[in-house]
Amino acid sequence: MSVVILGIESSCDDTSAAVISDGILLSNVIASQKVHEAYGGVVPELASRAHQQNIVPVVSEALRQAGVDKKDLSAIAFTRGPGLLGSLLVGTSFAKGMAIGLDIPLVDVNHLHAHVLSHFVQKTREDEVPEFPFMCLLISGGNSQIVVAKSPYEMEIVGKTIDDAAGEAFDKCAKVLGLPYPGGPHIDRLAAEGNPKAFRFSRPHIEGLDYSFSGLKTSFLYTVRDGLKAHPDFIEKNKADLAASLQYTIIKILLDKLGKALSQYPVSHVAIGGGVSANSGVREAVARFCKERGVKAWIPERAFTTDNAAMVAAAGYFKYLQKQFCDLSLPPYSRVTV
């Protein structure tokens, strides 16, 4: 009998549901929230309200696209954390209620764990997946980590940000340039038109494998401020070069630590995951980085870089096989590491 998992993701501002059967993806539905654009960032209360509106139609559509009746589900996997607590409460409460109604197990999934395992979302049996152990550069708006995945159940964080994350640096610097939220994709688009060496921004000198992006952000701000003092139209004339130089510097910071991590934890497979892994410059640089070092690069489909339930269902499938079920009394959590 097939193992059919319904995945539910509601950690931030995307409501998503997906269905996998014996590890093969049947559907992945995402409802994004446009309401936050006017505020330049995610407003937690608005996010949780939007999840309440979206979760029933999103789950229904995921089941419809998969051609699966809810009575055929083996378990429900849901993001328990980390994330916005109000948003997580919506997904957690829905998953618990549905599991009770269907009398099937619950599987709680760590959101960051799911990003690492997003490379195991398979559309066909022939799709390749990474070999354990592998290293994952997990980069998003809230996290920048280097993770050694020893198995689907054992992961070690060997490096992490001590302040801002890479995605946060992209978004905050984009805001300085007057770009809409989220700013990362706009920086990516502009960077293709600019000179990556037009401006020099500070790079951190943090010992070990940890990251820091706050100094880069401050350096970017001072460059724009001083430029505006000299020329009122400084931003408009240099927007593409500023974006390209920012992206170039962030990539250099990311890959410098990744290279050091590889020398300490030699693996033959390196993956990237999280929202920033959708960035064109990051994807190209990581692919080149891995080729130069003779390791296999795993670059995810852009559909699986953002918050999505396909990766939650995949992570949940692994836990289901080990009968690692979740008690109904367990609450969501807002902060945790992998």
C-alpha positions as CSV (number, residue, x, y, z in Angstrom):
1,M,0.0,0.0,0.0
2,S,1.3,3.4,-0.9
3,V,2.5,5.9,1.7
4,V,0.8,9.2,0.9
5,I,1.9,12.3,2.8
6,L,0.1,15.7,2.8
7,G,2.6,18.5,3.6
8,I,1.6,21.8,5.0
9,E,3.8,24.9,5.2
10,S,2.8,28.2,6.9
11,S,6.0,29.4,8.6
12,C,6.0,33.0,7.1
13,D,3.9,34.6,4.4
14,D,3.3,31.7,2.0
15,T,0.6,29.1,2.5
16,S,1.5,25.9,0.8
17,A,0.2,22.3,0.6
18,A,1.7,19.4,-1.3
19,V,1.1,15.7,-1.7
20,I,3.7,13.0,-2.3
21,S,3.2,9.2,-2.8
22,D,6.0,6.9,-1.9
23,G,8.4,9.8,-2.2
24,I,7.1,11.1,-5.6
25,L,5.7,14.6,-5.8
26,L,2.1,14.7,-7.0
27,S,1.2,18.3,-6.3
28,N,2.7,21.5,-4.8
29,V,0.4,24.5,-4.4
30,I,1.5,27.9,-3.0
31,A,-0.6,31.0,-2.2
32,S,1.6,34.0,-1.8
33,Q,0.6,37.1,0.1
34,K,0.8,40.5,-1.7
35,V,-0.5,42.4,1.3
36,H,3.0,42.9,2.8
37,E,4.4,44.8,-0.2
38,A,2.9,48.1,1.0
39,Y,4.8,47.8,4.3
40,G,8.2,46.9,3.0
41,G,8.3,43.6,5.0
42,V,6.1,40.9,6.4
43,V,3.5,42.0,9.0
44,P,3.0,39.0,11.3
45,E,-0.7,39.7,12.1
46,L,-1.6,40.2,8.5
47,A,0.3,37.0,7.6
48,S,-1.6,34.8,10.1
49,R,-5.0,36.2,8.9
50,A,-4.1,35.5,5.3
51,H,-3.1,31.9,6.2
52,Q,-6.5,31.4,7.8
53,Q,-8.1,32.5,4.5
54,N,-5.8,30.5,2.3
55,I,-5.2,27.2,4.0
56,V,-8.5,25.4,3.2
57,P,-8.6,26.2,-0.5
58,V,-4.8,25.5,-0.8
59,V,-5.1,22.1,0.8
60,S,-8.2,21.3,-1.3
61,E,-6.4,22.2,-4.5
62,A,-3.3,20.2,-3.6
63,L,-5.4,17.1,-3.1
64,R,-7.4,17.8,-6.3
65,Q,-4.2,18.2,-8.4
66,A,-2.7,15.0,-6.9
67,G,-5.9,13.1,-7.6
68,V,-5.9,11.9,-4.0
69,D,-8.9,11.6,-1.6
70,K,-8.2,12.8,1.9
71,K,-9.2,9.3,3.1
72,D,-6.2,7.9,1.2
73,L,-3.7,9.9,3.2
74,S,-1.2,8.0,5.4
75,A,-0.1,11.0,7.5
76,I,0.1,14.8,7.6
77,A,3.5,16.5,7.8
78,F,3.5,20.2,8.9
79,T,6.0,22.9,9.6
80,R,6.2,23.2,13.4
81,G,8.9,25.8,13.4
82,P,10.9,28.0,13.2
83,G,8.9,30.9,11.9
84,L,6.3,33.5,12.7
85,L,4.3,32.0,15.7
86,G,0.9,33.3,14.5
87,S,1.5,31.8,11.0
88,L,2.7,28.5,12.4
89,L,-0.3,28.3,14.7
90,V,-2.6,28.3,11.7
91,G,-0.8,25.5,9.9
92,T,-0.3,23.5,13.1
93,S,-3.9,23.8,14.2
94,F,-5.2,22.8,10.8
95,A,-2.9,19.8,10.6
96,K,-3.9,18.6,14.0
97,G,-7.6,19.0,13.3
98,M,-7.4,17.2,10.0
99,A,-5.3,14.4,11.5
100,I,-7.8,13.9,14.3
101,G,-10.7,13.8,11.8
102,L,-9.0,11.3,9.6
103,D,-7.4,9.3,12.5
104,I,-4.0,9.4,10.9
105,P,-0.5,10.3,12.3
106,L,1.0,13.7,12.5
107,V,4.7,14.4,11.5
108,D,6.2,17.6,12.7
109,V,8.9,19.1,10.4
110,N,11.7,21.6,11.1
111,H,11.5,24.3,8.4
112,L,15.3,24.5,8.0
113,H,15.6,20.7,8.0
114,A,13.1,20.7,5.1
115,H,15.1,23.3,3.1
116,V,18.1,21.0,3.4
117,L,16.1,18.0,2.2
118,S,14.4,19.9,-0.6
119,H,16.8,18.1,-3.0
120,F,14.9,14.9,-2.2
121,V,11.7,16.2,-3.8
122,Q,11.4,13.8,-6.7
123,K,9.0,14.1,-9.7
124,T,10.0,10.7,-11.1
125,R,11.8,7.6,-9.8
126,E,14.7,8.5,-12.1
127,D,15.4,11.9,-10.4
128,E,18.8,11.9,-8.8
129,V,19.3,12.9,-5.2
130,P,22.4,13.9,-3.1
131,E,24.5,11.2,-1.4
132,F,24.9,11.4,2.4
133,P,26.9,12.9,3.8
134,F,26.6,16.2,1.9
135,M,27.1,19.8,2.8
136,C,24.3,22.4,2.3
137,L,24.7,26.1,2.2
138,L,21.3,27.2,3.6
139,I,20.7,30.8,2.8
140,S,17.4,32.7,3.3
141,G,16.0,35.9,4.6
142,G,16.3,34.7,8.2
143,N,19.1,32.2,8.1
144,S,22.6,31.7,6.7
145,Q,24.1,28.3,7.7
146,I,26.5,25.7,6.6
147,V,25.0,22.3,7.4
148,V,26.6,18.9,7.1
149,A,23.7,16.5,6.5
150,K,24.9,13.0,7.7
151,S,21.5,11.4,7.1
152,P,17.9,12.6,6.7
153,Y,17.7,12.5,10.5
154,E,21.1,13.8,11.6
155,M,22.4,17.2,10.7
156,E,25.2,19.3,12.1
157,I,25.4,23.1,11.8
158,V,29.1,23.9,11.3
159,G,28.6,27.6,10.5
160,K,25.9,30.2,11.0
161,T,25.3,34.0,10.9
162,I,26.0,35.9,14.1
163,D,23.8,38.8,13.0
164,D,22.0,39.5,9.7
165,A,21.3,36.7,7.1
166,A,22.3,37.0,3.5
167,G,18.7,37.4,2.4
168,E,18.2,40.1,5.0
169,A,21.2,42.0,3.6
170,F,19.8,41.8,0.1
171,D,16.3,43.1,1.2
172,K,17.6,45.9,3.5
173,C,20.1,47.2,0.9
174,A,17.4,47.0,-1.7
175,K,15.2,49.2,0.5
176,V,17.9,51.8,0.6
177,L,17.8,51.9,-3.2
178,G,14.1,52.4,-3.2
179,L,13.3,49.0,-4.6
180,P,10.0,47.2,-3.8
181,Y,9.8,44.4,-1.2
182,P,11.0,41.7,-1.4
183,G,14.2,43.3,-2.7
184,G,16.3,40.3,-3.4
185,P,14.8,39.5,-6.8
186,H,15.1,43.2,-7.9
187,I,18.8,43.2,-6.8
188,D,19.3,40.0,-8.9
189,R,17.7,41.6,-12.0
190,L,19.7,44.8,-11.7
191,A,23.0,43.0,-11.0
192,A,22.9,41.5,-14.4
193,E,23.1,45.0,-15.9
194,G,25.9,46.3,-13.6
195,N,29.6,46.2,-12.9
196,P,30.3,43.9,-9.9
197,K,33.6,45.7,-9.1
198,A,32.3,49.3,-9.4
199,F,32.1,49.6,-5.6
200,R,34.0,47.9,-2.8
201,F,32.1,47.1,0.3
202,S,33.5,45.8,3.6
203,R,33.8,42.1,4.2
204,P,33.8,40.6,7.7
205,H,36.8,38.9,9.3
206,I,35.0,36.4,11.5
207,E,37.0,33.5,12.8
208,G,35.8,30.0,12.1
209,L,32.9,29.2,9.8
210,D,30.3,31.7,11.1
211,Y,28.9,34.5,8.9
212,S,28.3,38.2,9.4
213,F,26.5,40.6,7.1
214,S,25.8,43.6,9.3
215,G,29.1,45.3,8.4
216,L,28.4,44.9,4.7
217,K,25.0,46.4,5.1
218,T,26.5,49.4,7.0
219,S,29.2,49.8,4.4
220,F,26.6,49.8,1.6
221,L,24.5,52.4,3.5
222,Y,27.5,54.7,4.0
223,T,28.4,54.4,0.3
224,V,24.9,55.5,-0.8
225,R,24.8,58.3,1.8
226,D,28.1,59.7,0.7
227,G,27.2,59.4,-2.9
228,L,23.9,61.3,-2.4
229,K,25.8,64.1,-0.7
230,A,27.9,64.5,-3.8
231,H,25.2,63.9,-6.4
232,P,21.4,63.9,-5.7
233,D,20.9,61.5,-8.5
234,F,23.6,59.1,-7.3
235,I,21.2,56.1,-6.8
236,E,19.5,56.4,-10.2
237,K,22.8,56.7,-12.0
238,N,24.5,53.9,-10.1
239,K,21.7,51.5,-9.2
240,A,22.8,48.6,-11.4
241,D,26.4,48.9,-10.3
242,L,25.5,49.1,-6.6
243,A,23.3,46.0,-7.0
244,A,26.0,44.1,-8.9
245,S,28.7,45.0,-6.3
246,L,26.4,44.1,-3.4
247,Q,25.6,40.7,-5.0
248,Y,29.3,40.1,-5.8
249,T,30.4,40.8,-2.2
250,I,27.7,38.6,-0.6
251,I,28.6,35.7,-2.9
252,K,32.3,36.2,-2.0
253,I,31.5,36.1,1.7
254,L,29.3,33.0,1.3
255,L,31.8,31.0,-0.8
256,D,34.8,32.0,1.3
257,K,33.3,30.2,4.3
258,L,32.0,27.3,2.2
259,G,35.5,26.7,0.9
260,K,36.9,26.6,4.5
261,A,34.1,24.3,5.5
262,L,34.9,21.9,2.7
263,S,38.6,21.7,3.9
264,Q,37.4,20.7,7.4
265,Y,34.5,18.5,6.4
266,P,35.4,16.9,3.0
267,V,32.3,15.7,1.2
268,S,31.7,15.0,-2.5
269,H,28.3,16.6,-2.7
270,V,27.5,20.3,-2.0
271,A,23.9,21.7,-2.1
272,I,22.3,25.1,-1.6
273,G,18.9,25.8,-0.3
274,G,16.6,28.6,0.9
275,G,15.2,31.6,-0.8
276,V,18.6,33.2,-1.7
277,S,19.5,30.0,-3.6
278,A,17.1,31.4,-6.3
279,N,19.5,34.2,-7.0
280,S,21.1,33.8,-10.4
281,G,24.5,35.0,-9.3
282,V,24.6,32.7,-6.3
283,R,23.5,29.7,-8.5
284,E,26.1,30.3,-11.1
285,A,28.9,31.0,-8.5
286,V,28.1,27.8,-6.5
287,A,28.1,25.7,-9.7
288,R,31.4,27.2,-10.7
289,F,32.8,26.8,-7.2
290,C,31.9,23.1,-7.1
291,K,33.3,22.4,-10.6
292,E,36.6,23.9,-9.6
293,R,36.8,21.7,-6.5
294,G,35.6,18.5,-8.2
295,V,32.5,18.1,-6.1
296,K,28.9,17.5,-7.2
297,A,26.8,20.7,-7.1
298,W,23.1,20.4,-6.2
299,I,21.2,23.5,-7.3
300,P,17.4,23.3,-6.6
301,E,14.6,24.2,-8.9
302,R,13.5,27.7,-8.1
303,A,10.0,26.4,-7.2
304,F,11.7,24.6,-4.2
305,T,13.9,27.4,-3.0
306,T,11.1,29.5,-1.4
307,D,8.8,28.3,1.4
308,N,6.9,25.3,-0.1
309,A,5.1,22.2,1.2
310,A,6.9,19.9,-1.2
311,M,10.0,20.0,0.9
312,V,7.9,19.6,4.1
313,A,6.2,16.5,2.7
314,A,9.6,15.1,1.6
315,A,11.1,15.6,5.1
316,G,7.9,14.2,6.6
317,Y,8.1,11.1,4.4
318,F,11.6,10.3,5.8
319,K,10.2,10.6,9.4
320,Y,7.1,8.6,8.6
321,L,9.3,5.7,7.5
322,Q,11.0,5.8,10.9
323,K,7.6,6.2,12.7
324,Q,8.7,9.5,14.1
325,F,5.3,10.8,14.8
326,C,4.2,14.0,16.6
327,D,2.1,14.1,19.7
328,L,-1.0,16.3,19.4
329,S,0.0,18.3,22.5
330,L,3.2,19.7,21.0
331,P,3.0,23.4,20.2
332,P,4.7,25.3,17.3
333,Y,8.0,27.1,18.1
334,S,9.3,30.3,16.6
335,R,13.1,29.8,17.1
336,V,15.3,26.8,16.8
337,T,18.3,25.5,14.8
338,V,18.5,22.5,12.5
